[in-house]
Amino acid sequence: MAESPMRKALKITPESDDDSTDRLSALSDCVLLHILSRLDTKEAAVTSILSSRWRHLFLSLQEINLHFCVNDDASDFHGLFELFIRFGVRVLEQRNKAPIRRIRLYVKHFVESFRFGFESLLMFIAAAVSTYRVEKINVFVEMDKTTVPCCVTVPPAMFSSETLVGLHLNLSVGWNVPEFVWLSNLRYLHLISFRLVDEDSIQRLLQGCPSLENLVLIMRSLNESESEEGVEVEALRVSSPSLKCLMLFWDEKVESEFNVFVKSDSLETLLCSLEGRHKVTLDSPNLKSLTITGHVLQVHISQSLVSIDEAVIEAGFMFQVADVDELFSRAQHAFAFFGELQHVKSLSLSENIMKALYFSPPVMPTFRNLIKLKLIPDYCHYFPRHGIVQVLLNLFENSPNLEVLVFSEVFDNYFGEDNEFDSVLTRVLPLSFVEHLKVIEMNNFKCGELEFKLVEYFLKNGKSLEKIALERDGWMSVPKHCNRILSFKKYSEDCHIVFRKKWDFIKCPQLRQAMNLSP
């Protein structure tokens, strides 16, 4: 078999058994670049002292990683940042013609005095976008906690590229979207800690990104020192013919009423995490997955969600209710929104919306496609248990094809105290409903008496039951609990009882290894 070039380069012969032999320099540029790519750009540059053979080789790396992260009490803090900027400029300015696949810039403990140097480095990054056909840019800036928020100028050239496919800006400093945007091949846009200074900025971005598929927006409110006089934004508009996935988050509560408009025929996934008095209008008839959490005044669906597969509703519609009229108005909006989910196949519901449904009309839509239902508790002492019971009963009665019932956790306000359990259980979970279920899952199983009774009830009456999975840590440490459950009489002899540890649902070997889970 022919000997590989690398083996030849590293081969030691008796005649050349000399410690001074430079075997690293015998490696090809391709191999050396692969080794250097595992290092931070600064670390790769330091290796140039090992040999003149690759002194400038690090300038050909396809990925540039520039990290500035020192303690704010370090000596000559500002001097170190100046050196960092000079090095970053040199890497971009002295680069050869090799293309750049990705540029990462990370600056921690950002203070206002860094602004000029940081903006100059951004200028060189923007120039590199077109010169070296950059595909991805990641910029992360974390403000020093003791520093008053400031603004930086993001070069407009960073928003004009034919090659950029991914742009991730995590800037806790203030910045504005340029007037002209053209990123024809951009597919992923993540704007973290983004402040909305005018209603047109996001739409201006979207119009200049005709291929955009994934948009993540984490919004923050304007700081008084950043806001301009008379600036008051009351709406966020997201409209795109190509968008497939949209994630909206608020990292602060919005006290004033705020409107969110989403319009896209191509949108398949929408996740909204809202904090404040929001009204959401959704016009995306081909949506397949919808998640809404936090607080919301109302969610209006313009077109029926006929293609929806999954919905996770943890939004609270009943927060800060002023009077009875507002309570029933909020409940009606919640009921109208809930009715638009009648084509869903998998539904996760928290008690927040159940409370709103309790005060809405008693006639619930029929969920004929619903196969899986997950119940998410939010224990509330002052809300009457019979309200939750009534909503659950209505939902079960109107889900004729339900096969999988999941409890993220079993709380007393589902079924009451132990002495009330038997009388309440048959009302909440009638036998006609239980006998059609195929899978029961109970997460965060605490081995409480109520939970044992619930398991026994399902096993005893589950005519079609194929599996009941109970999830908790340390099943092996409580064998008596396992034995007790295994002793319960089963209606269906084919039903499997699974004692599942947390995270067992993760099947990917690489992810399990990263999380230090058992194989």
C-alpha distance (Angstrom), angle and dihedral (degrees) to the residues before:
residue distance angle dihedral
M1 . . .
A2 3.82 . .
E3 3.77 114.4 .
S4 3.82 115.0 -114.5
P5 3.85 118.8 -117.0
M6 3.84 90.7 -117.2
R7 3.81 92.0 52.8
K8 3.79 90.1 48.6
A9 3.81 90.5 50.4
L10 3.79 93.0 50.4
K11 3.79 97.2 38.4
I12 3.82 114.4 120.4
T13 3.78 118.3 -149.2
P14 3.78 125.9 -170.5
E15 3.79 89.5 -114.6
S16 3.82 93.5 53.8
D17 3.79 100.1 37.6
D18 3.79 92.2 132.2
D19 3.82 122.6 138.9
S20 3.80 89.5 -145.1
T21 3.82 92.9 63.6
D22 3.84 109.3 120.9
R23 3.78 100.0 -139.0
L24 3.81 94.1 160.8
S25 3.80 91.0 63.8
A26 3.80 88.7 55.1
L27 3.79 89.6 66.0
S28 3.80 118.0 100.0
D29 3.80 121.3 -104.9
C30 3.80 88.5 -112.4
V31 3.81 92.5 57.9
L32 3.81 93.5 43.4
L33 3.79 91.9 49.9
H34 3.80 90.0 50.4
I35 3.81 89.5 53.9
L36 3.80 93.6 45.7
S37 3.81 91.4 48.5
R38 3.81 88.3 70.3
L39 3.80 90.0 63.3
D40 3.77 134.8 73.3
T41 3.81 110.2 -98.8
K42 3.80 91.5 -109.8
E43 3.81 91.2 50.4
A44 3.81 90.0 48.4
A45 3.79 89.9 52.2
V46 3.81 91.2 52.1
T47 3.82 90.3 57.9
S48 3.82 88.9 64.7
I49 3.81 88.6 84.6
L50 3.81 89.0 68.2
S51 3.78 93.8 72.3
S52 3.79 139.7 -1.5
R53 3.80 84.8 -138.8
W54 3.80 91.5 80.7
R55 3.78 102.1 18.3
H56 3.79 91.9 130.9
L57 3.78 97.8 25.9
F58 3.82 93.5 104.2
L59 3.80 87.6 66.6
S60 3.80 87.7 70.0
L61 3.81 96.4 57.7
Q62 3.80 113.0 127.6
E63 3.79 91.9 -141.0
I64 3.81 122.9 52.7
N65 3.81 115.3 -161.0
L66 3.81 115.5 -173.3
H67 3.82 114.2 -179.6
F68 3.80 126.3 177.8
C69 3.77 110.2 -176.7
V70 3.81 119.1 146.4
N71 3.78 131.6 140.3
D72 3.79 113.5 -87.5
D73 3.80 89.4 -127.5
A74 3.82 93.3 56.9
S75 3.77 116.4 124.6
D76 3.81 114.6 -98.1
F77 3.81 90.8 9.3
H78 3.80 92.9 169.4
G79 3.80 92.8 44.4
L80 3.81 90.5 55.9
F81 3.79 90.3 51.8
E82 3.80 91.2 51.9
L83 3.80 89.8 52.9
F84 3.80 89.4 48.8
I85 3.81 91.2 53.0
R86 3.81 92.3 48.0
F87 3.77 91.1 51.0
G88 3.82 92.4 48.5
V89 3.80 91.6 49.3
R90 3.81 90.7 48.8
V91 3.81 92.3 51.4
L92 3.81 90.4 54.3
E93 3.81 98.5 35.1
Q94 3.81 98.3 48.3
R95 3.79 96.8 39.7
N96 3.81 119.2 128.7
K97 3.79 122.6 -129.5
A98 3.80 95.5 -77.9
P99 3.84 112.5 126.0
I100 3.80 120.7 -112.3
R101 3.77 117.9 -130.9
R102 3.82 98.5 -173.5
I103 3.81 139.6 4.5
R104 3.80 119.2 -159.8
L105 3.81 120.8 -171.2
Y106 3.81 119.4 -177.1
V107 3.82 122.9 178.7
K108 3.79 121.8 175.4
H109 3.83 127.6 -170.5
F110 3.82 91.2 23.7
V111 3.81 113.2 -170.0
E112 3.79 130.3 -173.7
S113 3.83 92.3 -103.7
F114 3.83 88.6 63.3
R115 3.80 91.5 62.5
F116 3.82 100.0 92.3
G117 3.81 95.3 47.1
F118 3.80 92.3 42.9
E119 3.81 92.1 51.5
S120 3.82 90.9 50.1
L121 3.82 90.3 53.3
L122 3.80 90.2 48.9
M123 3.82 88.0 53.9
F124 3.81 90.8 57.0
I125 3.81 90.7 46.5
A126 3.81 89.9 51.4
A127 3.81 90.7 49.7
A128 3.80 90.1 50.6
V129 3.80 91.8 54.4
S130 3.80 93.5 76.5
T131 3.81 99.0 24.3
Y132 3.80 96.4 55.1
R133 3.81 99.4 25.7
V134 3.81 94.3 -117.4
E135 3.81 114.5 -158.4
K136 3.82 103.0 -170.2
I137 3.81 135.8 23.7
N138 3.80 125.9 -170.1
V139 3.82 118.4 -176.0
F140 3.81 119.7 178.6
V141 3.81 121.9 -179.9
E142 3.78 122.6 176.2
M143 3.79 116.3 -167.5
D144 3.79 119.8 -132.6
K145 3.80 106.7 -106.9
T146 3.80 93.0 -128.5
T147 3.81 94.1 51.1
V148 3.79 125.7 97.2
P149 3.85 109.0 -119.3
C150 3.79 112.9 -96.9
C151 3.79 137.7 -176.2
V152 3.80 130.9 -114.9
T153 3.78 131.4 -165.7
V154 3.78 113.9 -117.8
P155 3.83 108.3 -154.2
P156 3.82 112.9 -110.7
A157 3.82 88.6 -137.3
M158 3.80 88.4 70.7
F159 3.81 86.9 67.6
S160 3.79 95.6 51.3
S161 3.79 115.4 75.1
E162 3.79 141.6 124.0
T163 3.83 93.7 -158.2
L164 3.80 105.9 43.3
V165 3.83 111.0 109.1
G166 3.81 99.9 165.6
L167 3.82 131.4 37.1
H168 3.81 121.8 178.1
L169 3.81 117.2 178.8
N170 3.79 116.7 178.6
L171 3.79 100.7 175.4
S172 3.78 120.1 160.4
V173 3.82 85.9 -178.0
G174 3.78 118.7 84.5
W175 3.82 120.0 -95.2
N176 3.77 138.1 158.7
V177 3.80 132.9 -132.9
P178 3.84 109.5 -111.8
E179 3.78 120.2 -114.3
F180 3.81 93.2 -114.9
V181 3.81 122.1 49.0
W182 3.79 126.3 174.2
L183 3.80 118.0 163.7
S184 3.78 100.5 150.6
N185 3.82 97.2 179.0
L186 3.80 100.4 33.6
R187 3.81 110.4 132.0
Y188 3.83 103.1 165.8
L189 3.81 124.4 45.4
H190 3.81 120.6 174.2
L191 3.81 118.4 179.6
I192 3.79 110.4 -177.4
S193 3.80 122.9 -170.7
F194 3.79 88.9 6.6
R195 3.79 119.6 172.9
L196 3.78 117.6 -148.8
V197 3.80 106.3 -137.5
D198 3.82 96.0 168.3
E199 3.78 137.1 11.3
D200 3.82 93.9 -116.7
S201 3.80 100.5 54.8
I202 3.82 98.2 86.5
Q203 3.77 93.2 41.6
R204 3.81 89.3 48.8
L205 3.78 87.9 56.0
L206 3.79 93.8 47.8
Q207 3.79 94.4 49.0
G208 3.80 88.8 55.5
C209 3.83 92.6 49.9
P210 3.83 105.8 63.7
S211 3.84 93.0 166.7
L212 3.80 98.3 45.8
E213 3.82 113.5 137.5
N214 3.81 105.6 162.6
L215 3.82 125.1 43.9
V216 3.81 125.5 176.7
L217 3.81 118.5 -175.2
I218 3.79 122.7 -177.8
M219 3.78 105.3 -176.9
R220 3.76 129.8 -155.5
S221 3.79 130.6 -172.9
L222 3.77 123.3 -108.3
N223 3.78 113.6 -94.0
E224 3.80 113.6 -131.0
S225 3.81 90.2 -118.0
E226 3.83 90.1 53.0
S227 3.79 100.9 42.8
E228 3.74 122.1 96.1
E229 3.77 121.4 -134.0
G230 3.77 111.5 -87.0
V231 3.84 95.0 11.6
E232 3.80 110.7 136.6
V233 3.80 119.3 155.1
E234 3.79 114.7 -163.0
A235 3.81 102.9 171.1
L236 3.78 143.3 43.1
R237 3.80 115.7 -154.6
V238 3.79 122.3 -165.7
S239 3.79 116.8 -178.8
S240 3.80 124.7 158.4
P241 3.82 135.0 151.0
S242 3.83 92.8 -150.1
L243 3.82 104.1 38.8
K244 3.82 114.9 121.1
C245 3.81 103.6 167.4
L246 3.81 127.8 33.3
M247 3.81 127.0 179.2
L248 3.82 120.3 -175.1
F249 3.79 122.8 -173.9
W250 3.80 134.7 171.9
D251 3.80 115.0 -153.3
E252 3.82 90.9 -167.9
K253 3.78 135.1 42.1
V254 3.81 114.2 -99.3
E255 3.79 108.6 -143.2
S256 3.80 97.3 -173.2
E257 3.79 122.9 68.0
F258 3.81 109.9 -87.3
N259 3.82 128.7 -171.0
V260 3.79 126.0 -146.1
F261 3.82 120.1 -165.8
V262 3.81 119.6 -170.4
K263 3.80 120.2 -177.9
S264 3.80 123.8 170.3
D265 3.79 131.6 129.2
S266 3.81 90.1 -159.7
L267 3.83 96.6 51.3
E268 3.81 112.4 120.2
T269 3.82 103.7 164.6
L270 3.81 128.1 39.5
L271 3.80 126.3 176.1
C272 3.81 119.9 180.0
S273 3.78 122.1 -178.2
L274 3.79 103.9 -175.8
E275 3.79 129.9 -171.0
G276 3.76 112.5 -174.3
R277 3.77 144.5 10.5
H278 3.81 100.1 -26.5
K279 3.78 134.1 163.1
V280 3.79 114.7 -160.6
T281 3.80 124.1 -161.6
L282 3.79 114.1 -169.4
D283 3.79 124.0 -166.9
S284 3.82 103.8 172.7
P285 3.81 109.8 118.6
N286 3.83 94.5 179.7
L287 3.80 96.0 55.0
K288 3.81 113.1 140.5
S289 3.81 102.2 177.6
L290 3.83 127.5 34.3
T291 3.81 127.5 179.6
I292 3.80 122.9 177.6
T293 3.80 122.1 175.4
G294 3.80 136.8 163.7
H295 3.80 124.2 30.1
V296 3.78 126.6 -24.6
L297 3.79 135.1 164.8
Q298 3.79 95.2 -150.2
V299 3.79 143.1 -21.3
H300 3.79 116.3 -147.2
I301 3.81 120.5 -163.1
S302 3.80 111.3 -156.0
Q303 3.81 96.5 -169.5
S304 3.80 128.3 26.2
L305 3.79 114.9 -94.5
V306 3.79 95.9 -128.6
S307 3.84 94.9 158.8
I308 3.80 98.5 46.3
D309 3.80 115.1 132.5
E310 3.80 104.0 172.3
A311 3.81 136.3 24.5
V312 3.80 129.8 179.4
I313 3.80 112.0 -168.5
E314 3.80 115.9 -175.6
A315 3.77 96.5 142.6
G316 3.78 120.7 130.1
F317 3.80 113.2 -136.1
M318 3.81 96.6 174.8
F319 3.81 103.3 61.6
Q320 3.83 120.4 128.5
V321 3.81 95.0 1.8
A322 3.81 110.0 -176.3
D323 3.81 101.2 -161.6
V324 3.80 145.0 -15.3
D325 3.81 93.7 -85.1
E326 3.79 91.0 55.9
L327 3.81 90.7 46.0
F328 3.80 93.0 57.7
S329 3.80 91.9 41.0
R330 3.82 90.8 54.6
A331 3.81 90.3 45.9
Q332 3.81 91.8 53.1
H333 3.81 91.0 51.1
A334 3.82 90.0 49.7
F335 3.82 91.4 49.3
A336 3.82 92.3 49.3
F337 3.80 90.7 50.7
F338 3.81 92.5 46.1
G339 3.80 90.2 52.2
E340 3.81 90.6 59.1
L341 3.81 88.6 63.3
Q342 3.80 94.2 64.0
H343 3.84 92.6 113.0
V344 3.82 93.9 55.2
K345 3.82 120.1 123.6
S346 3.82 99.7 -163.6
L347 3.82 121.4 31.5
S348 3.81 130.7 -176.6
L349 3.79 113.6 -167.5
S350 3.79 131.3 -173.6
E351 3.78 124.1 -158.8
N352 3.80 89.2 -110.7
I353 3.78 92.6 79.5
M354 3.82 92.1 35.5
K355 3.80 88.2 63.6
A356 3.79 89.5 53.9
L357 3.81 91.9 47.3
Y358 3.82 89.8 52.8
F359 3.82 89.9 65.5
S360 3.82 94.0 42.8
P361 3.83 129.5 83.8
P362 3.82 112.0 -57.0
V363 3.83 94.5 -129.9
M364 3.80 106.4 95.1
P365 3.83 122.1 -165.9
T366 3.80 118.6 -109.1
F367 3.81 114.5 -104.6
R368 3.80 99.1 -154.8
N369 3.82 94.8 165.2
L370 3.79 95.8 47.1
I371 3.80 110.0 120.5
K372 3.81 102.2 156.6
L373 3.80 129.4 38.5
K374 3.81 125.0 -176.4
L375 3.80 120.7 -167.7
I376 3.81 117.8 -151.1
P377 3.84 113.8 -166.7
D378 3.77 125.7 -145.2
Y379 3.78 104.0 -177.4
C380 3.78 113.2 -136.6
H381 3.80 121.2 175.6
Y382 3.77 97.1 -163.2
F383 3.80 96.7 51.8
P384 3.83 111.6 87.2
R385 3.79 114.5 -112.0
H386 3.78 92.8 -139.8
G387 3.81 87.7 65.1
I388 3.80 91.7 60.8
V389 3.81 90.0 43.6
Q390 3.80 92.1 53.5
V391 3.81 94.4 48.4
L392 3.80 92.0 47.7
L393 3.78 92.2 48.8
N394 3.81 91.7 50.4
L395 3.79 90.7 48.3
F396 3.80 93.8 49.0
E397 3.79 92.1 47.8
N398 3.80 90.2 52.6
S399 3.81 96.0 47.8
P400 3.83 101.1 74.7
N401 3.82 95.7 166.8
L402 3.80 100.0 44.0
E403 3.82 111.8 139.8
V404 3.82 106.2 162.2
L405 3.82 124.2 53.3
V406 3.81 118.3 -175.9
F407 3.80 127.7 -171.6
S408 3.80 110.9 -162.4
E409 3.81 83.0 -165.1
V410 3.80 134.6 -14.6
F411 3.80 113.1 -122.6
D412 3.78 129.0 -177.5
N413 3.76 93.9 -117.6
Y414 3.80 88.9 70.1
F415 3.79 94.3 59.7
G416 3.78 109.1 2.4
E417 3.78 132.1 -124.1
D418 3.81 123.1 -30.9
N419 3.79 94.4 -94.9
E420 3.81 91.0 54.4
F421 3.77 97.8 40.0
D422 3.80 100.8 95.9
S423 3.81 94.9 50.0
V424 3.80 94.7 44.8
L425 3.79 97.3 42.2
T426 3.80 97.4 64.6
R427 3.79 89.6 50.1
V428 3.79 95.4 49.8
L429 3.81 95.7 38.4
P430 3.82 107.6 27.8
L431 3.80 117.0 -165.5
S432 3.80 91.4 -115.9
F433 3.81 87.7 61.8
V434 3.82 99.2 40.6
E435 3.80 95.7 50.8
H436 3.83 91.0 64.2
L437 3.81 96.4 52.1
K438 3.81 116.9 107.1
V439 3.82 102.8 -178.4
I440 3.81 131.4 32.4
E441 3.81 121.6 -173.5
M442 3.79 126.5 -174.0
N443 3.78 115.3 -173.2
N444 3.79 124.9 -165.1
F445 3.79 90.7 22.8
K446 3.83 107.9 -166.6
C447 3.82 97.7 -174.9
G448 3.78 91.5 -117.7
E449 3.77 120.7 163.0
L450 3.79 92.3 -113.6
E451 3.81 90.3 53.4
F452 3.80 92.1 51.7
K453 3.80 90.6 50.9
L454 3.78 90.6 49.2
V455 3.82 92.0 51.7
E456 3.79 90.6 47.9
Y457 3.81 90.6 50.5
F458 3.81 92.7 52.5
L459 3.80 93.7 46.0
K460 3.79 93.1 46.6
N461 3.81 95.3 49.1
G462 3.82 104.1 25.8
K463 3.78 99.9 111.8
S464 3.84 92.9 172.3
L465 3.79 97.2 29.8
E466 3.82 113.6 139.4
K467 3.79 101.8 168.9
I468 3.78 140.9 9.0
A469 3.82 114.3 -168.3
L470 3.81 121.9 -164.9
E471 3.79 117.1 -167.6
R472 3.80 127.4 -158.5
D473 3.80 141.2 119.3
G474 3.79 119.7 -94.9
W475 3.79 104.3 21.3
M476 3.80 89.6 156.2
S477 3.81 90.9 59.7
V478 3.82 92.0 60.1
P479 3.83 105.6 45.3
K480 3.80 91.0 156.6
H481 3.81 89.9 65.6
C482 3.80 91.3 50.7
N483 3.79 91.1 48.2
R484 3.78 91.5 49.5
I485 3.80 91.9 53.6
L486 3.81 92.1 45.0
S487 3.79 89.3 54.0
F488 3.82 93.0 60.0
K489 3.78 115.2 110.7
K490 3.81 113.6 -107.9
Y491 3.78 125.2 -148.3
S492 3.81 89.8 -160.5
E493 3.78 112.2 49.7
D494 3.81 89.6 -164.7
C495 3.81 92.2 61.9
H496 3.81 113.6 116.5
I497 3.79 120.1 -147.0
V498 3.81 110.1 -148.3
F499 3.80 121.4 -165.7
R500 3.78 99.2 -158.2
K501 3.76 126.5 -169.9
K502 3.78 118.0 -140.4
W503 3.82 113.0 -84.5
D504 3.79 92.2 22.0
F505 3.78 87.5 119.7
I506 3.84 88.7 69.3
K507 3.80 104.7 94.1
C508 3.82 101.6 172.4
P509 3.86 107.0 106.5
Q510 3.81 93.5 -151.6
L511 3.80 92.9 51.3
R512 3.80 91.9 46.7
Q513 3.80 89.7 51.4
A514 3.81 91.6 49.5
M515 3.82 89.7 51.9
N516 3.82 92.4 46.4
L517 3.79 92.2 -117.3
S518 3.77 124.9 153.6
P519 3.84 114.9 -92.1
